[in-house]
Amino acid sequence: MRFKIVAKLRDFKKYDVWKLSHELTLEVYVQTETFPDKEKFQIVSQMQRAAYSVPSNFSEGCGRKSDKEFSRFIQICLGSAHELEYFFILSKDLNYISEDDFNSLSEKVNIIKRKLYTLNTKL
């Protein structure tokens, strides 16, 4: 007798929230290139990790079998997005990014947060 294993397959690349968070991660890497060398292992490292944590945890969550497990990874993504938002504030206040860049980055991370929250409420 053969048993079929039925799992919910999610392709993370098809989700807008993954695409947006990946694009924001790339933008964070570009922005942090201009930060002072003294911040390389401080803000730069932390900001980059918070940025790539969103799409990487989302990707991992898509590979989980249940909605409950997927939801847990979305919560991790939300935490990283909040952390990233703080690093944008800190970077602006330290004059590492311009007001315009701050506004653009903040808008993007808040769109991502809303999409994550909306997706999580649908699970």
Backbone as CSV, one residue per row, in Angstrom:
resi,resn,N_x,N_y,N_z,CA_x,CA_y,CA_z,C_x,C_y,C_z
1,MET,0.843,-1.170,0.000,0.000,0.000,0.000,0.893,1.239,0.000
2,ARG,0.582,2.196,-0.839,1.349,3.443,-0.924,0.596,4.549,-0.206
3,PHE,1.315,5.324,0.533,0.740,6.459,1.242,1.195,7.743,0.579
4,LYS,0.268,8.628,0.425,0.589,9.935,-0.124,0.774,10.913,1.011
5,ILE,1.861,11.634,0.974,2.078,12.688,1.960,1.622,13.983,1.320
6,VAL,0.651,14.589,1.945,0.114,15.836,1.427,0.619,16.969,2.316
7,ALA,1.358,17.849,1.716,1.875,19.000,2.454,1.486,20.267,1.713
8,LYS,1.333,21.319,2.477,1.020,22.612,1.901,2.312,23.194,1.354
9,LEU,2.411,23.280,0.034,3.614,23.830,-0.572,3.419,25.312,-0.844
10,ARG,4.315,26.097,-0.316,4.266,27.538,-0.531,5.548,27.941,-1.245
11,ASP,5.411,28.636,-2.347,6.573,29.158,-3.060,6.801,30.586,-2.598
12,PHE,7.814,30.785,-1.765,8.036,32.103,-1.158,8.248,33.189,-2.202
13,LYS,8.788,32.830,-3.362,9.070,33.824,-4.404,7.801,34.408,-5.019
14,LYS,6.671,33.784,-4.780,5.406,34.282,-5.336,4.709,35.296,-4.421
15,TYR,5.219,35.474,-3.225,4.608,36.400,-2.277,5.180,37.801,-2.466
16,ASP,4.303,38.789,-2.579,4.750,40.182,-2.694,5.598,40.592,-1.500
17,VAL,5.241,40.145,-0.323,5.967,40.542,0.873,7.408,40.030,0.813
18,TRP,7.629,38.861,0.254,9.000,38.372,0.110,9.757,39.226,-0.908
19,LYS,9.123,39.509,-2.036,9.776,40.327,-3.070,10.156,41.694,-2.522
20,LEU,9.222,42.336,-1.821,9.483,43.665,-1.254,10.581,43.624,-0.200
21,SER,10.572,42.604,0.630,11.589,42.523,1.681,12.962,42.205,1.091
22,HIS,13.000,41.432,0.028,14.276,41.162,-0.649,14.819,42.456,-1.268
23,GLU,13.940,43.204,-1.931,14.349,44.484,-2.524,14.841,45.456,-1.456
24,LEU,14.161,45.494,-0.317,14.575,46.380,0.769,15.936,45.938,1.319
25,THR,16.166,44.651,1.412,17.463,44.147,1.868,18.577,44.632,0.945
26,LEU,18.353,44.538,-0.350,19.354,45.017,-1.308,19.596,46.511,-1.128
27,GLU,18.530,47.252,-0.898,18.645,48.698,-0.691,19.411,49.014,0.599
28,VAL,19.196,48.243,1.646,19.924,48.440,2.898,21.421,48.232,2.666
29,TYR,21.772,47.224,1.894,23.183,46.978,1.600,23.801,48.169,0.855
30,VAL,23.072,48.743,-0.086,23.564,49.911,-0.820,23.708,51.097,0.133
31,GLN,22.690,51.349,0.942,22.711,52.482,1.869,23.873,52.383,2.856
32,THR,24.121,51.199,3.366,25.137,51.056,4.414,26.566,51.115,3.874
33,GLU,26.734,51.085,2.566,28.078,51.225,1.979,28.706,52.571,2.323
34,THR,27.879,53.571,2.558,28.389,54.917,2.814,28.549,55.223,4.308
35,PHE,28.201,54.281,5.162,28.330,54.504,6.606,29.824,54.556,6.978
36,PRO,30.132,55.232,8.061,31.533,55.307,8.496,32.105,53.914,8.781
37,ASP,33.407,53.770,8.545,34.075,52.489,8.792,33.905,52.013,10.232
38,LYS,33.849,52.948,11.161,33.714,52.571,12.579,32.401,51.837,12.852
39,GLU,31.423,51.960,11.940,30.122,51.304,12.121,30.021,49.953,11.424
40,LYS,31.093,49.542,10.747,31.049,48.295,9.976,30.578,47.101,10.807
41,PHE,31.075,46.998,12.040,30.712,45.857,12.880,29.686,46.237,13.940
42,GLN,29.097,47.401,13.770,28.098,47.875,14.718,26.745,47.987,14.005
43,ILE,26.366,49.191,13.678,25.055,49.435,13.059,24.929,48.726,11.718
44,VAL,25.972,48.788,10.904,25.894,48.183,9.563,25.577,46.701,9.665
45,SER,26.321,45.999,10.490,26.113,44.568,10.653,24.714,44.256,11.171
46,GLN,24.294,44.975,12.193,22.978,44.745,12.780,21.858,45.078,11.806
47,MET,22.012,46.178,11.082,20.971,46.595,10.137,20.852,45.593,8.996
48,GLN,21.978,45.142,8.477,21.937,44.163,7.398,21.314,42.856,7.868
49,ARG,21.664,42.419,9.072,21.075,41.179,9.593,19.572,41.303,9.792
50,ALA,19.129,42.442,10.313,17.687,42.650,10.488,16.995,42.650,9.127
51,ALA,17.645,43.260,8.135,17.041,43.335,6.798,16.909,41.946,6.179
52,TYR,17.989,41.173,6.155,17.885,39.870,5.486,17.157,38.831,6.319
53,SER,16.954,39.128,7.574,16.180,38.226,8.411,14.720,38.139,7.950
54,VAL,14.196,39.225,7.416,12.787,39.219,6.995,12.571,38.242,5.830
55,PRO,13.237,38.407,4.681,12.974,37.459,3.594,13.488,36.045,3.883
56,SER,14.577,35.919,4.650,15.088,34.568,4.911,14.173,33.784,5.846
57,ASN,13.655,34.435,6.882,12.715,33.738,7.766,11.386,33.470,7.079
58,PHE,10.977,34.393,6.207,9.752,34.158,5.443,9.928,32.929,4.555
59,SER,11.076,32.850,3.895,11.368,31.689,3.034,11.328,30.400,3.833
60,GLU,11.966,30.422,4.994,11.980,29.228,5.834,10.576,28.864,6.290
61,GLY,9.794,29.864,6.669,8.418,29.608,7.102,7.566,28.977,6.008
62,CYS,7.822,29.378,4.769,7.066,28.797,3.647,7.335,27.301,3.494
63,GLY,8.455,26.846,4.004,8.778,25.431,3.912,8.208,24.597,5.046
64,ARG,7.514,25.222,5.955,6.925,24.491,7.081,5.579,23.897,6.688
65,LYS,5.211,22.838,7.384,4.018,22.084,7.002,2.703,22.732,7.409
66,SER,2.685,23.368,8.557,1.397,23.862,9.053,1.327,25.387,9.030
67,ASP,0.100,25.882,9.024,-0.116,27.325,9.116,0.413,27.867,10.437
68,LYS,0.308,27.071,11.499,0.785,27.506,12.807,2.294,27.742,12.782
69,GLU,3.022,26.828,12.154,4.471,26.995,12.039,4.812,28.189,11.150
70,PHE,4.094,28.327,10.045,4.307,29.454,9.137,4.057,30.770,9.879
71,SER,3.011,30.803,10.668,2.673,31.994,11.442,3.794,32.376,12.403
72,ARG,4.427,31.391,13.008,5.529,31.660,13.929,6.675,32.363,13.207
73,PHE,6.953,31.948,11.982,8.024,32.583,11.214,7.622,33.986,10.757
74,ILE,6.353,34.187,10.491,5.890,35.536,10.144,6.085,36.461,11.342
75,GLN,5.846,35.956,12.546,6.075,36.755,13.752,7.553,37.136,13.893
76,ILE,8.438,36.220,13.565,9.871,36.514,13.586,10.195,37.602,12.561
77,CYS,9.593,37.497,11.382,9.778,38.514,10.339,9.322,39.881,10.826
78,LEU,8.180,39.918,11.477,7.671,41.186,12.008,8.625,41.787,13.034
79,GLY,9.177,40.956,13.888,10.143,41.443,14.865,11.362,42.046,14.189
80,SER,11.853,41.391,13.165,13.013,41.906,12.435,12.677,43.189,11.697
81,ALA,11.481,43.286,11.169,11.063,44.507,10.463,10.986,45.681,11.437
82,HIS,10.486,45.438,12.645,10.456,46.491,13.664,11.880,46.913,14.045
83,GLU,12.753,45.949,14.187,14.150,46.239,14.505,14.782,47.083,13.390
84,LEU,14.521,46.706,12.151,15.060,47.435,11.010,14.555,48.873,10.994
85,GLU,13.281,49.042,11.313,12.720,50.386,11.363,13.463,51.246,12.382
86,TYR,13.794,50.668,13.525,14.559,51.417,14.513,15.931,51.814,13.963
87,PHE,16.597,50.905,13.258,17.912,51.227,12.706,17.833,52.357,11.682
88,PHE,16.699,52.473,10.988,16.517,53.607,10.078,16.456,54.913,10.882
89,ILE,15.730,54.894,11.982,15.636,56.085,12.840,17.025,56.454,13.373
90,LEU,17.730,55.465,13.893,19.058,55.702,14.441,20.006,56.244,13.373
91,SER,19.967,55.661,12.198,20.848,56.099,11.104,20.558,57.530,10.685
92,LYS,19.296,57.891,10.670,18.923,59.279,10.344,19.417,60.217,11.431
93,ASP,19.197,59.858,12.677,19.591,60.717,13.785,21.106,60.882,13.892
94,LEU,21.849,59.889,13.409,23.310,59.982,13.387,23.826,60.616,12.086
95,ASN,22.884,61.033,11.242,23.206,61.657,9.948,23.947,60.724,8.994
96,TYR,23.643,59.422,9.083,24.221,58.462,8.162,23.363,58.313,6.909
97,ILE,22.085,58.639,7.033,21.185,58.660,5.868,20.430,59.990,5.880
98,SER,20.001,60.396,4.702,19.273,61.658,4.570,17.824,61.492,5.024
99,GLU,17.184,62.608,5.226,15.757,62.600,5.595,14.933,61.927,4.497
100,ASP,15.249,62.209,3.237,14.522,61.595,2.122,14.716,60.079,2.097
101,ASP,15.951,59.635,2.285,16.200,58.186,2.326,15.492,57.548,3.510
102,PHE,15.533,58.222,4.649,14.832,57.728,5.833,13.342,57.551,5.548
103,ASN,12.734,58.568,4.949,11.301,58.497,4.652,10.982,57.357,3.697
104,SER,11.803,57.189,2.680,11.590,56.120,1.708,11.743,54.742,2.346
105,LEU,12.812,54.556,3.104,13.057,53.271,3.764,11.976,52.959,4.791
106,SER,11.570,53.962,5.551,10.528,53.760,6.563,9.202,53.379,5.927
107,GLU,8.874,54.024,4.824,7.631,53.690,4.122,7.662,52.242,3.646
108,LYS,8.792,51.835,3.091,8.906,50.461,2.579,8.805,49.428,3.692
109,VAL,9.484,49.665,4.811,9.423,48.684,5.888,8.027,48.629,6.495
110,ASN,7.325,49.748,6.521,5.961,49.734,7.062,4.978,49.036,6.129
111,ILE,5.188,49.127,4.836,4.376,48.351,3.878,4.592,46.865,4.126
112,ILE,5.845,46.478,4.300,6.173,45.073,4.565,5.521,44.608,5.861
113,LYS,5.600,45.423,6.906,4.976,45.058,8.180,3.468,44.868,8.028
114,ARG,2.822,45.766,7.292,1.361,45.624,7.092,1.043,44.345,6.327
115,LYS,1.825,44.039,5.306,1.576,42.819,4.525,1.787,41.560,5.371
116,LEU,2.823,41.562,6.196,3.060,40.426,7.077,1.913,40.267,8.062
117,TYR,1.488,41.354,8.653,0.388,41.305,9.617,-0.894,40.798,8.954
118,THR,-1.194,41.312,7.776,-2.404,40.897,7.044,-2.341,39.408,6.703
119,LEU,-1.195,38.967,6.201,-1.047,37.543,5.869,-1.219,36.686,7.115
120,ASN,-0.641,37.107,8.206,-0.725,36.326,9.443,-2.167,36.222,9.944
121,THR,-2.953,37.274,9.787,-4.336,37.215,10.248,-5.177,36.287,9.372
122,LYS,-4.737,36.034,8.151,-5.468,35.133,7.243,-5.160,33.667,7.486
123,LEU,-4.106,33.393,8.240,-3.738,31.981,8.487,-4.626,31.347,9.524
